[in-house]
Amino acid sequence: AVVLFFVLMSVVGMLEGMQIAFFAVTKIKKEDRGDKKFAKMTCELLFKGKGRNLPGFMIGRQLSVVTCFFVIARVTTLSIAEG
């Protein structure tokens, strides 16, 4: 349970960081985004189709975060007998 808790919290942290990074990248001109291979591939995928992938990613990210928190809540719930 502890391992699952930390894995899911790490996933949530990465998803939140990606959201911040992707919104920051939208304000940068294409030629100023850098020349690293994975950065270019990510930006090409994200802004493909006139930027329609970004809202789709954000919706999927939110659903993933909600699912992670539901699982985290179930993992961290205690069952204590009354009395």
C-alpha positions, 0 to 999 in steps of 0.5 A: 500500500505504501509503495502504491501510494508513493508511485501514484503520488509521483505520477500525479506530480509528473502530470501536474508538472507537465501541465505547467510546462505545456502551458509555458511552452504555448507562449514560446515561439516555435524557433525559440523552443530549443533543439533537443530531440525529445523536446521537439518530438513532444512539441510536434505531437502536442501542437499537431493539428493546429494545437488540438492535441493540447486540450485533449491531453489536458482532459486526459491528464485530469481524468488520470489525476482524479483516478490516481486520487481515488485509488490513493484515497482507497489505499490510505483509508483505515477501517477502525471498529467502533467502540 
